[in-house]
Amino acid sequence: MNNNAKLKREFPLHLMLIPGVILLLIYSYFPMVGIAFAFQKFIPIRGLFGSEWVGLDNFRYVMQMPDFWKVLWNTFYISSMKIIAGQIVPIAIALLLNEMKRELVKRGIQTLIYLPHFLSWVILGAVLVDILSPSEGIVNQLLQQFGMDPIFFLGSNKWFPTVIIASDVWKEFGFSTIVYLAAITSINPSLYEAAIVDGAGHLKQAWHITLPGMVPIIVLLATLSLGNVLNAGFDQVFNLYSPTVYESGDILDTLIYRIGLVDAQFGVATAIGLFKSVVSLVLISVSYVLAYRVANYRIF
């Protein structure tokens, strides 16, 4: 097929890409002009070209902020724990569901655990505030039934990160479970038949057949998740935190929100955002290299 015929055949497909390209330019590339704010003392009334250029002063100011490194640690800790727990829990649930023989019950459980994925943190945040209330929350009422003192989960620096991690895993593990169940279906059934003939029980089948068969997708998802190490979940934290838990729950995204939109320090907020973006770019690049070498992952 010559080039003209090929171009004529593929031309409608290229036309279909135009809306997506336009949206990509509007929402992803044009806003990158705002990166210049990180090097300016940006004042909205003066605009991008009228604001004073300060070079790296905003970055120096950020690095000297007394709470910045604590916020960076909170972000890394919360997101890392989310990634680890978000891998372990779905794998365990997928293994358990795979052993269920009643398809109706199995699919019903899949639907129930998948539903929270579709709810926003505005709704789930309100639910968690009610459930974990120190006075009327059902969790503290149960604790009191066992003679324990009520715990202010959302107002304690000791408990707040745990609540954030656990609630995120509860919301998202249903989606990941479906991915792992799909990986299990690709395992050759004859391996299980041979294991049964050799006398292997369900536990040994899961350990020696199911888990090794899931390893490629586990490695792939784990390596690709490295790019989210500095994404601890703005929606979730913003809807659940308060000034009393800034010490343990404040993350980069909420710090950017307060500095940029509340305090109107647009240059400083942009500097923090640019710092986060650069680190995320490096981590995403590393994750794709690892996925390529370890899990044989290809982008195209």
Buried (B, 14 or more C-beta within 10 A) or exposed (E): EEEEEEEEEEEEEEEEEEEEEEEEEEEEEEEEEBEBBBBBBBEEEEEEEEBEEBEEBBBEBBEEBEEBEBBBEBBBBBBBBBBBBBBEBBBEBBBEBBEEEEEEEBEEBBEEBBEBEEEEBEEBBEEBBEBBBBEEBEBBEEBEEEEEEBBBBBBBEEBBBBBBBBBBBBBBBBBBBBBBBEBBEEBEEEBBEEBEEEEBEBEEBBEEBBBEBBEBBBBBBBBBBBBBBBBBBBEBBBBBBEEBBBEBBBBBBBBBBEBBEEEEBBBBBBBBBBBBEEBBEEBBEEBBEBBEEBBEBEEE
